[in-house]
Amino acid sequence: MRWPAGALAGLVVLGAGVAEARPLRVMALDQCADQYVLALRPDAELALSPRADDPDAWMREAAVGRRRVRPTLEAAIAFRPDVVVRYWGGDARLLARLEATGVRIVTIDDATDFNGIRVNIRAVAQGIEASEHGEALVARMDTRLRTAAPDPAAPIRSALYLTAGGFTAGKGTLMDAILAAAGFTNAAPGPFFAPVSVERIALYPPARFVLGFFDQVRGDWRGAGRHPVVQRAAKGRVAAQLPAAALTCPAWFAADAAAMLKAGA
């Protein structure tokens, strides 16, 4: 749909002219962005994504009662955001139009380790004028990482991360960093994300499993991770079952996943 120039100009005028007369308006374009803005600027006027309170959202309770909007240009024109935060949400057309009208766009980058998450927290915090809250969130994450850290005298343990859909995560992923933070070596045979063969698990079962996304009962219900052969191989070998909410976004709660893993082990 082609929007009239007057509507877009109105977005500029309204976004700039009343910024000081009202609370900061922040629009989140996807579920990961929801988590960041809820944690860093709960005092702002927020427009969250439709998935803000889904079961796999870490900040779902904080999202209750908040405005929800679809990530569309129509919604942006109606809401008149000062800042838009995104991880993957928003198409190129929407982002280009928002930037053209002077709306600040803050993008959460993919992170494969906790340093990357620290960069994300500080970037989003600066973009939504919450640097002090950002540093507090970094400190909270670092505290949780200290909680997750293994005893130096503890033996080295190996574990295979497995999702209900039958995928694992090797080197170069945030899950690898979570495993390492809790004192585990990664038993994945290769780097990055890859499917796991049911036959391989049956023939060469790993010493331990770390399960992810199995709490989503309706998700991947026919996935390889739920195969009876895999379930038998995992019996008595599950170090931890991590909830989807701790795994869906490169954010500070990855440290909570590491703490859960240590506690479960």
Phi and psi in degrees as a GROMACS rama.xvg file:
@    title "Ramachandran Plot"
@    xaxis  label "Phi"
@    yaxis  label "Psi"
@TYPE xy
-91.4626  123.836  ARG-2
-92.4695  138.094  TRP-3
-63.3811  147.209  PRO-4
-57.447  -34.271  ALA-5
-62.0156  -37.4197  GLY-6
-66.6131  -42.1548  ALA-7
-69.3144  -37.4423  LEU-8
-64.1803  -36.3801  ALA-9
-63.5024  -34.7532  GLY-10
-63.5899  -39.4937  LEU-11
-64.6486  -50.3891  VAL-12
-62.3477  -46.9481  VAL-13
-67.763  -39.1489  LEU-14
-65.8068  -34.2329  GLY-15
-93.138  -36.5029  ALA-16
-74.9656  -26.1304  GLY-17
-115.572  11.5466  VAL-18
-58.101  -35.4883  ALA-19
-86.1353  -14.2937  GLU-20
-94.407  -3.3323  ALA-21
-144.326  165.599  ARG-22
-60.2304  154.667  PRO-23
-58.123  133.664  LEU-24
-103.583  121.449  ARG-25
-123.494  127.055  VAL-26
-110.795  126.744  MET-27
-102.264  130.744  ALA-28
-94.5948  -6.94302  LEU-29
-157.839  174.882  ASP-30
-63.9011  -36.8896  GLN-31
-64.8358  -44.0592  CYS-32
-61.1186  -36.1776  ALA-33
-54.0878  -45.1647  ASP-34
-62.2279  -43.1489  GLN-35
-65.7521  -46.3588  TYR-36
-72.2883  -32.9922  VAL-37
-66.2255  -37.8768  LEU-38
-76.0041  -35.7803  ALA-39
-95.989  -31.5934  LEU-40
-135.766  59.2442  ARG-41
-64.5251  -17.2875  PRO-42
-83.6403  -11.7862  ASP-43
-78.5386  166.289  ALA-44
-85.1729  110.407  GLU-45
-106.43  144.031  LEU-46
-121.604  109.238  ALA-47
-96.4917  166.142  LEU-48
-76.2793  163.662  SER-49
-61.4895  -18.0982  PRO-50
-99.0573  15.6933  ARG-51
-61.8401  -30.3498  ALA-52
-115.007  22.9631  ASP-53
-65.3791  158.592  ASP-54
-58.0062  -25.2703  PRO-55
-94.8285  20.0353  ASP-56
-100.97  125.304  ALA-57
-63.5851  -37.9787  TRP-58
-100.789  31.0358  MET-59
-61.0564  -35.4781  ARG-60
-67.7426  -37.4577  GLU-61
-68.9004  -19.2141  ALA-62
-82.7248  -14.1027  ALA-63
-61.214  129.814  VAL-64
85.2639  -4.78258  GLY-65
-84.2825  154.776  ARG-66
-63.9796  139.41  ARG-67
-120.036  137.243  ARG-68
-139.948  153.858  VAL-69
-79.1663  150.229  ARG-70
-77.8944  69.0849  PRO-71
-125.842  161.994  THR-72
-64.9928  -36.6794  LEU-73
-58.6725  -45.3502  GLU-74
-65.3292  -38.0215  ALA-75
-65.9991  -41.4538  ALA-76
-63.6021  -38.3357  ILE-77
-70.9196  -37.1248  ALA-78
-84.4789  -31.9183  PHE-79
59.0874  63.3413  ARG-80
-72.1856  150.401  PRO-81
-85.6669  -35.8229  ASP-82
-136.154  141.608  VAL-83
-118.349  131.204  VAL-84
-115.348  137.119  VAL-85
-147.584  154.339  ARG-86
-110.3  -65.8069  TYR-87
-120.776  -12.6897  TRP-88
-72.7568  156.14  GLY-89
89.9912  124.936  GLY-90
-83.581  171.019  ASP-91
-60.7312  -36.8058  ALA-92
-63.7275  -46.4985  ARG-93
-61.4651  -46.9043  LEU-94
-64.3969  -40.2718  LEU-95
-64.0388  -42.6467  ALA-96
-65.4114  -41.1214  ARG-97
-63.1278  -45.7156  LEU-98
-62.5734  -38.4826  GLU-99
-64.5104  -26.3296  ALA-100
-94.2217  6.32022  THR-101
88.4759  7.46866  GLY-102
-74.2229  134.04  VAL-103
-76.2198  128.881  ARG-104
-108.042  124.907  ILE-105
-116.781  122.196  VAL-106
-109  129.772  THR-107
-83.6285  123.602  ILE-108
-84.9931  156.618  ASP-109
-64.424  137.969  ASP-110
-124.732  134.375  ALA-111
-109.875  3.14411  THR-112
-155.114  177.397  ASP-113
-75.0193  -24.2507  PHE-114
-64.2997  -39.4066  ASN-115
-62.6976  -35.8643  GLY-116
-68.0322  -40.3296  ILE-117
-59.1143  -41.2172  ARG-118
-62.0604  -43.7958  VAL-119
-60.5305  -48.2351  ASN-120
-58.2976  -47.2388  ILE-121
-68.3199  -35.9636  ARG-122
-67.2354  -45.3922  ALA-123
-67.357  -42.2708  VAL-124
-59.4312  -43.22  ALA-125
-65.1789  -40.9321  GLN-126
-66.5518  -27.4661  GLY-127
-111.566  21.1295  ILE-128
59.1797  51.1381  GLU-129
-141.719  42.959  ALA-130
-59.945  -37.1254  SER-131
-64.6708  -43.3039  GLU-132
-64.6188  -33.9199  HIS-133
-62.7236  -44.5395  GLY-134
-65.2818  -35.5557  GLU-135
-65.4815  -37.3915  ALA-136
-70.0657  -38.1644  LEU-137
-61.8855  -43.0187  VAL-138
-63.1574  -39.2117  ALA-139
-63.2065  -43.5455  ARG-140
-61.7166  -43.4092  MET-141
-65.5395  -33.7373  ASP-142
-64.3459  -43.2991  THR-143
-65.0374  -35.1363  ARG-144
-65.7449  -37.0856  LEU-145
-65.7303  -35.7364  ARG-146
-64.3145  -36.837  THR-147
-79.4493  -19.8343  ALA-148
-59.0636  134.984  ALA-149
-74.3672  159.029  PRO-150
-65.6257  128.87  ASP-151
-55.8296  -26.0293  PRO-152
-87.2084  -5.55326  ALA-153
-71.3049  146.183  ALA-154
-68.0682  152.526  PRO-155
-72.6918  132.056  ILE-156
-119.489  148.516  ARG-157
-115.025  143.948  SER-158
-148.49  148.16  ALA-159
-105.159  122.473  LEU-160
-78.8636  134.754  TYR-161
-142.345  130.163  LEU-162
-93.8556  164.34  THR-163
-60.0869  -29.4192  ALA-164
-77.4768  -7.16206  GLY-165
92.2599  26.0298  GLY-166
-110.351  153.521  PHE-167
-123.415  173.576  THR-168
-135.052  120.011  ALA-169
-100.147  -153.803  GLY-170
-58.3271  149.162  LYS-171
83.8725  17.6353  GLY-172
-128.633  158.893  THR-173
-65.7748  -32.6598  LEU-174
-61.8096  -36.9599  MET-175
-60.649  -40.4057  ASP-176
-66.9573  -36.6048  ALA-177
-64.2323  -45.6258  ILE-178
-59.4294  -46.499  LEU-179
-62.9398  -37.9859  ALA-180
-63.3104  -27.9404  ALA-181
-96.5138  5.62816  ALA-182
89.6711  22.2059  GLY-183
-109.329  146.933  PHE-184
-93.2281  149.649  THR-185
-87.4017  122.43  ASN-186
-88.3951  4.14156  ALA-187
-61.7444  136.794  ALA-188
-72.5911  -18.5594  PRO-189
-144.761  178.212  GLY-190
-79.4864  165.556  PRO-191
61.2412  -158.363  PHE-192
-95.7192  140.064  PHE-193
-157.006  151.645  ALA-194
-70.4771  152.399  PRO-195
-108.724  132.022  VAL-196
-76.9423  129.182  SER-197
-60.6411  -39.8273  VAL-198
-62.8049  -39.8077  GLU-199
-65.4922  -41.1332  ARG-200
-64.5311  -38.4298  ILE-201
-64.8116  -38.9327  ALA-202
-84.1284  -36.0964  LEU-203
-132.048  68.4307  TYR-204
-63.8825  136.456  PRO-205
-69.6714  162.906  PRO-206
-65.3033  -36.4937  ALA-207
-143.707  151.999  ARG-208
-116.021  143.732  PHE-209
-117.887  114.228  VAL-210
-95.0969  141.228  LEU-211
-133.246  141.695  GLY-212
71.5797  11.308  PHE-213
-75.6669  -14.4204  PHE-214
-76.1672  -12.908  ASP-215
-84.8265  89.7043  GLN-216
-58.2299  -37.7381  VAL-217
-90.6263  -3.97681  ARG-218
-90.9128  129.578  GLY-219
51.688  41.6984  ASP-220
-67.7757  -14.3801  TRP-221
-112.397  16.9987  ARG-222
-71.3218  160.574  GLY-223
-61.5026  -29.1958  ALA-224
-65.6947  -20.4884  GLY-225
-98.2827  4.69168  ARG-226
-62.1972  139.147  HIS-227
-55.1103  -34.774  PRO-228
-64.6696  -42.7008  VAL-229
-66.9977  -41.0602  VAL-230
-62.4911  -38.7002  GLN-231
-67.8078  -38.6729  ARG-232
-67.0444  -31.6529  ALA-233
-83.409  -15.5345  ALA-234
-58.2515  123.687  LYS-235
79.2053  2.11206  GLY-236
-122.539  12.0629  ARG-237
-86.245  113.524  VAL-238
-73.9184  -35.4364  ALA-239
-167.378  151.906  ALA-240
-116.594  109.063  GLN-241
-90.5663  133.987  LEU-242
-71.0022  150.726  PRO-243
-57.6315  -34.668  ALA-244
-61.2738  -25.2699  ALA-245
-87.4472  -2.98427  ALA-246
-124.313  -2.39518  LEU-247
-88.9159  -1.30699  THR-248
-154.113  138.993  CYS-249
-75.9482  81.7702  PRO-250
-137.601  178.263  ALA-251
-57.9129  -26.8837  TRP-252
-76.2842  -0.0928219  PHE-253
-60.9246  -30.2593  ALA-254
-68.1219  -32.8724  ALA-255
-65.403  -37.8632  ASP-256
-61.8466  -41.0798  ALA-257
-64.2642  -40.6508  ALA-258
-64.9011  -40.2281  ALA-259
-61.5241  -40.8266  MET-260
-63.1702  -45.0421  LEU-261
-63.2975  -43.4316  LYS-262
-64.7929  -40.0042  ALA-263
-68.2345  -35.4886  GLY-264
